[in-house]
């Protein structure tokens, strides 16, 4: 996989209505997953008519896991699906890799219909182009770190020397150099999760699926792992679907966020759009305690056309406003905002302070 220079790809679509995107790595349309027996068709019809999940369960004995979900994920984008327990987010990501077979809909992976793939082609896709990192590390206790990391390469039939060479590079990239010959039980929880991440990266995947990978870690280690993922993504530019129940984590990691409830998306948008314009009361509850300055970009609040080149301070248009505060505290009344080296506007102190006032 070739790393591409520049910043992460940002928004490709701001709602949950499917529309083909020319650079979409993942394109999902009308996806359903219904658990249960012979009542699934009836359950689907009732769900399409708007009946609640609990009512459908009472009437048919079937559970709606994913209800008619459509979205696209661009190449290099980090798409975060956030929701509470039971919202359907883990079922969704398992459908995307066919670890769970969808009941209906289509899933396109780089333009190829995933649901039409024969078993052999699906296995090849999983071995060579996609990888998954779970909450539970799933490491082999009798294998040293390097052999845990190299396991996927071993399955591919790559010679021991070559797979160890590749694994050592990846182990170093996740901050575990020197731990190659240790066993998993000799590592902390955070280090074990780094091994799990390294095992996925060793395959050099184009697509990474994360199912609440950091939720079992304590807060400090969790933040370190988030930082590590952000750093790696700046270099690798994988297409990532990341599942979490933590809204702060979603805001930190996501280029776009989908808020999921009862098997459907309540809202899809950039962190900035989700926080500043929540679409439903459910979404609003998550955003209530978030300071807008932590997600709003300088370019969003800049006075466009004010291109005063004499201003001593310049900030990128995609800089989070919160990061401008130290400049203001140091005495600046106004800063220039630039994009691609050109000044496109300015921000004054009152505009920055306005994003810290209670909503």
Phi and psi in degrees as a GROMACS rama.xvg file:
@    title "Ramachandran Plot"
@    xaxis  label "Phi"
@    yaxis  label "Psi"
@TYPE xy
-96.3188  129.134  UNK-2
-78.2128  136.357  UNK-3
-105.421  138.337  UNK-4
-71.6998  163.943  UNK-5
101.123  -176.272  UNK-6
-82.9487  169.598  UNK-7
-65.503  146.951  UNK-8
-64.514  134.191  UNK-9
-107.845  -155.608  UNK-10
-49.3561  138.662  UNK-11
-113.924  -22.6792  UNK-12
-159.461  142.409  UNK-13
-106.381  6.50749  UNK-14
-139.181  -179.672  UNK-15
-96.7045  15.6545  UNK-16
-83.7783  127.134  UNK-17
-72.3957  133.983  UNK-18
-146.454  137.127  UNK-19
-57.8299  135.061  UNK-20
-118.314  127.911  UNK-21
-62.3121  -28.9922  UNK-22
-107.315  21.0948  UNK-23
-69.9213  128.703  UNK-24
-85.0918  -35.4536  UNK-25
-124.938  127.471  UNK-26
-132.197  116.836  UNK-27
-116.461  134.321  UNK-28
-137.521  125.446  UNK-29
57.4125  43.3349  UNK-30
-80.2442  131.313  UNK-31
-126.859  143.389  UNK-32
-139.507  118.518  UNK-33
-121.598  124.64  UNK-34
-96.4469  133.542  UNK-35
145.697  -171.04  UNK-36
-100.837  -123.855  UNK-37
-72.8347  -9.91584  UNK-38
-89.3415  11.9981  UNK-39
-64.7391  -40.0463  UNK-40
-65.1941  -41.4612  UNK-41
-63.9161  -41.4772  UNK-42
-60.979  -41.1929  UNK-43
-65.1686  -41.8101  UNK-44
-64.4993  -41.6223  UNK-45
-66.5101  -38.3625  UNK-46
-65.3086  -40.0518  UNK-47
-63.9228  -27.4578  UNK-48
-84.2836  -1.8842  UNK-49
98.0341  7.79478  UNK-50
-69.004  145.976  UNK-51
-71.5472  160.671  UNK-52
-60.0328  -43.5507  UNK-53
-66.8474  -38.3651  UNK-54
-65.5872  -39.5674  UNK-55
-65.2131  -40.9473  UNK-56
-61.4894  -43.6849  UNK-57
-63.7083  -38.6345  UNK-58
-82.909  -34.4729  UNK-59
-118.108  -16.0918  UNK-60
77.8611  8.67815  UNK-61
-109.432  149.179  UNK-62
-111.384  128.805  UNK-63
-83.1882  110.251  UNK-64
-84.7456  -50.3369  UNK-65
-131.662  131.752  UNK-66
-119.356  96.9706  UNK-67
52.4806  54.3968  UNK-68
-95.38  135.044  UNK-69
-133.502  135.581  UNK-70
-169.161  167.015  UNK-71
-133.461  144.933  UNK-72
-119.955  123.59  UNK-73
-76.2325  158.744  UNK-74
-60.0678  132.157  UNK-75
80.5555  0.946853  UNK-76
-88.2928  146.542  UNK-77
-103.447  110.018  UNK-78
-106.88  115.199  UNK-79
-102.635  128.686  UNK-80
-105.566  117.476  UNK-81
-118.543  136.107  UNK-82
-174.056  166.385  UNK-83
-77.8755  172.281  UNK-84
-57.6136  135.519  UNK-85
85.3549  3.662  UNK-86
-76.0691  -18.2832  UNK-87
106.963  1.18136  UNK-88
-66.9479  -41.3326  UNK-89
-70.183  -35.7415  UNK-90
-62.087  -41.4209  UNK-91
-58.8821  -49.1951  UNK-92
-68.7089  -30.415  UNK-93
-70.3544  -30.2442  UNK-94
-67.0108  -35.96  UNK-95
-65.5824  -23.4536  UNK-96
-109.056  2.67763  UNK-97
60.7145  27.7401  UNK-98
-70.4933  -27.1432  UNK-99
-120.263  131.822  UNK-100
-81.6919  122.676  UNK-101
-62.9205  155.244  UNK-102
-82.973  -30.7847  UNK-103
-166.306  168.329  UNK-104
102.978  -174.246  UNK-105
-131.1  147.636  UNK-106
-131.474  115.52  UNK-107
-101.674  129.46  UNK-108
-114.683  108.728  UNK-109
52.5689  41.5614  UNK-110
84.5641  -0.787144  UNK-111
-107.566  137.224  UNK-112
-73.7006  107.73  UNK-113
-61.9054  -38.164  UNK-114
-74.8993  -14.945  UNK-115
-95.4311  -1.98481  UNK-116
-70.8434  133.264  UNK-117
-68.5131  162.789  UNK-118
-56.2927  -41.4731  UNK-119
-65.4029  -42.4703  UNK-120
-66.9739  -37.7634  UNK-121
-63.4028  -42.835  UNK-122
-61.8542  -40.8399  UNK-123
-64.3151  -39.812  UNK-124
-61.5556  -44.9531  UNK-125
-66.3014  -34.4032  UNK-126
-74.6631  -29.6648  UNK-127
-118.025  -23.7533  UNK-128
-123.31  -15.8875  UNK-129
-136.09  155.014  UNK-130
-146.204  157.465  UNK-131
-132.538  138.606  UNK-132
-121.122  123.898  UNK-133
-101.95  170.178  UNK-134
-62.5245  -43.0627  UNK-135
-91.6957  127.987  UNK-136
-62.6714  -36.9114  UNK-137
65.0475  32.8744  UNK-138
-81.1054  152.145  UNK-139
-81.2791  115.611  UNK-140
-66.6342  -23.7958  UNK-141
-92.5719  4.48108  UNK-142
-112.684  140.899  UNK-143
-70.0708  167.169  UNK-144
-53.1567  -46.9264  UNK-145
-63.6282  -34.3544  UNK-146
-80.5744  -26.3079  UNK-147
-65.5028  -45.5157  UNK-148
-64.7981  -36.0832  UNK-149
-84.0525  0.530826  UNK-150
-58.7167  -46.9839  UNK-151
-62.0554  -35.4716  UNK-152
-69.3606  -34.6426  UNK-153
-63.2956  -42.3806  UNK-154
-61.7272  -33.5438  UNK-155
-73.8044  -8.65599  UNK-156
87.0797  16.4565  UNK-157
-76.0147  137.805  UNK-158
-59.8239  151.909  UNK-159
-57.6109  -45.7721  UNK-160
-62.2904  -42.3523  UNK-161
-68.2082  -42.1394  UNK-162
-70.89  -32.4045  UNK-163
-70.0524  -37.4016  UNK-164
-61.3731  -47.2896  UNK-165
-63.1967  -42.5789  UNK-166
-65.0557  -37.896  UNK-167
-62.7341  -39.8238  UNK-168
-63.231  -42.4689  UNK-169
-70.27  -40.4554  UNK-170
-58.44  -41.7873  UNK-171
-64.5352  -38.43  UNK-172
-66.0851  -25.2563  UNK-173
-99.6912  12.6874  UNK-174
81.2017  27.8673  UNK-175
-118.528  19.5086  UNK-176
-57.0323  133.875  UNK-177
97.6381  -8.96689  UNK-178
-107.792  10.5292  UNK-179
-57.5366  -35.1577  UNK-180
-99.11  7.96852  UNK-181
-85.3107  159.361  UNK-182
-94.2072  154.872  UNK-183
-52.7842  -39.0969  UNK-184
-67.8455  -11.2636  UNK-185
-89.7025  0.859503  UNK-186
-111.024  152.771  UNK-187
-71.9975  170.073  UNK-188
-59.5635  -43.2234  UNK-189
-64.0015  -37.6289  UNK-190
-69.0424  -38.1842  UNK-191
-62.9822  -38.0373  UNK-192
-68.1403  -31.5345  UNK-193
-64.487  -36.7949  UNK-194
-63.0953  -43.9513  UNK-195
-60.7051  -40.067  UNK-196
-65.8655  -42.9362  UNK-197
-62.7673  -38.3172  UNK-198
-60.5695  -40.1882  UNK-199
-68.6062  -43.2696  UNK-200
-69.8008  -25.8961  UNK-201
-60.88  -24.6968  UNK-202
-78.8544  -5.46316  UNK-203
53.5611  53.4946  UNK-204
-77.1622  152.505  UNK-205
-84.1438  -28.3819  UNK-206
-124.741  131.982  UNK-207
-121.3  128.39  UNK-208
-108.487  127.365  UNK-209
-118.994  122.657  UNK-210
-110.798  92.9299  UNK-211
45.3017  53.0292  UNK-212
-68.6497  -23.9864  UNK-213
-108.143  3.447  UNK-214
-69.0414  -21.0346  UNK-215
-88.7534  -1.50192  UNK-216
-93.2647  154.813  UNK-217
-72.6321  160.376  UNK-218
-54.6483  -41.6333  UNK-219
-68.24  -43.9493  UNK-220
-66.8488  -36.6609  UNK-221
-60.3472  -43.7106  UNK-222
-66.3656  -37.8903  UNK-223
-60.2103  -41.6696  UNK-224
-68.5911  -35.398  UNK-225
-63.058  -44.3848  UNK-226
-60.7307  -40.8922  UNK-227
-62.922  -42.5507  UNK-228
-65.417  -41.7741  UNK-229
-61.3544  -42.4595  UNK-230
-63.1031  -46.9808  UNK-231
-63.1387  -39.7249  UNK-232
-66.9787  -32.1026  UNK-233
-62.1105  -31.1491  UNK-234
-87.2174  -39.7157  UNK-235
-94.2698  -33.5857  UNK-236
54.9043  46.3442  UNK-237
-71.4242  164.01  UNK-238
-90.9636  121.15  UNK-239
-122.02  133.215  UNK-240
-114.269  120.773  UNK-241
-121.73  124.185  UNK-242
-100.448  134.069  UNK-243
-153.917  158.418  UNK-244
-108.338  4.47495  UNK-245
-104.144  113.463  UNK-246
-66.9502  -37.6753  UNK-247
-61.0368  -39.9768  UNK-248
-64.4008  -41.3114  UNK-249
-60.0065  -43.0889  UNK-250
-65.3696  -37.6307  UNK-251
-69.5118  -39.0919  UNK-252
-98.4293  -28.3539  UNK-253
-84.8396  133.936  UNK-254
-71.8758  -41.8736  UNK-255
-134.531  155.622  UNK-256
-126.753  135.43  UNK-257
-109.081  123.91  UNK-258
-93.1866  117.573  UNK-259
-109.213  140.159  UNK-260
-149.975  128.843  UNK-261
52.0844  39.151  UNK-262
85.6788  1.16123  UNK-263
-128.992  164.293  UNK-264
-89.8357  121.514  UNK-265
-75.477  -38.4697  UNK-266
-158.518  145.144  UNK-267
-129.226  131.835  UNK-268
-178.917  178.065  UNK-269
-66.5934  159.17  UNK-270
-52.5205  -39.2609  UNK-271
-61.6499  -45.6389  UNK-272
-68.2115  -38.976  UNK-273
-62.7485  -44.3457  UNK-274
-74.2939  -39.9388  UNK-275
-85.8932  -26.4484  UNK-276
-137.103  65.2862  UNK-277
-61.0281  136.217  UNK-278
-85.5388  -25.3613  UNK-279
-136.842  166.712  UNK-280
-62.5059  -34.4682  UNK-281
-61.6236  -46.5626  UNK-282
-66.4987  -40.1085  UNK-283
-59.5421  -34.0896  UNK-284
-61.658  -38.0021  UNK-285
-70.2429  -32.5544  UNK-286
-89.9199  -7.31686  UNK-287
-56.9636  -38.6817  UNK-288
-100.156  9.91503  UNK-289
-91.347  128.897  UNK-290
-75.3627  119.698  UNK-291
-53.3559  -32.2344  UNK-292
-60.988  -20.079  UNK-293
-76.3162  -14.9301  UNK-294
-128.568  -23.8429  UNK-295
-71.7452  136.208  UNK-296
-89.9844  151.754  UNK-297
-57.501  -39.9695  UNK-298
-63.1746  -23.8553  UNK-299
-71.2678  -37.4521  UNK-300
-105.178  3.15014  UNK-301
-67.3385  145.334  UNK-302
-79.1613  104.484  UNK-303
-68.9737  137.5  UNK-304
97.5179  -17.5373  UNK-305
-81.8221  89.5247  UNK-306
-106.769  47.7496  UNK-307
-66.7406  104.223  UNK-308
-74.9736  -8.26716  UNK-309
-83.3731  -10.2584  UNK-310
-63.7619  131.056  UNK-311
-74.7705  -19.8476  UNK-312
-114.247  133.52  UNK-313
-126.024  141.999  UNK-314
-130.589  148.103  UNK-315
-65.6953  149.877  UNK-316
-62.8943  -27.471  UNK-317
-96.6497  13.5895  UNK-318
-73.5697  137.906  UNK-319
-68.5834  135.525  UNK-320
-57.9597  -34.7651  UNK-321
-53.437  -32.8779  UNK-322
-77.1402  -8.90659  UNK-323
-86.7448  -17.8305  UNK-324
-53.6865  -45.4607  UNK-325
-57.4923  -33.0967  UNK-326
-66.3175  -42.2248  UNK-327
-66.2577  -40.682  UNK-328
-64.8992  -26.514  UNK-329
-79.0447  -3.27526  UNK-330
120.012  -7.24795  UNK-331
-72.5392  132.916  UNK-332
-90.8097  -21.6588  UNK-333
-152.742  144.866  UNK-334
-127.666  148.686  UNK-335
-84.3737  145.649  UNK-336
-112.62  127.435  UNK-337
-123.704  150.211  UNK-338
-135.256  126.638  UNK-339
54.8935  38.5095  UNK-340
84.5437  -6.65567  UNK-341
-111.647  140.373  UNK-342
-73.6865  127.631  UNK-343
-114.615  -6.99647  UNK-344
171.061  -168.583  UNK-345
-147.219  162.144  UNK-346
-128.435  135.272  UNK-347
-104.033  172.957  UNK-348
-60.1438  -39.8124  UNK-349
-65.352  -35.331  UNK-350
-65.8778  -38.5299  UNK-351
-68.1366  -47.3841  UNK-352
-62.8462  -32.006  UNK-353
-60.9035  -25.6738  UNK-354
-83.0315  -2.62417  UNK-355
-105.345  -6.51998  UNK-356
-74.2687  146.658  UNK-357
-58.3747  142.616  UNK-358
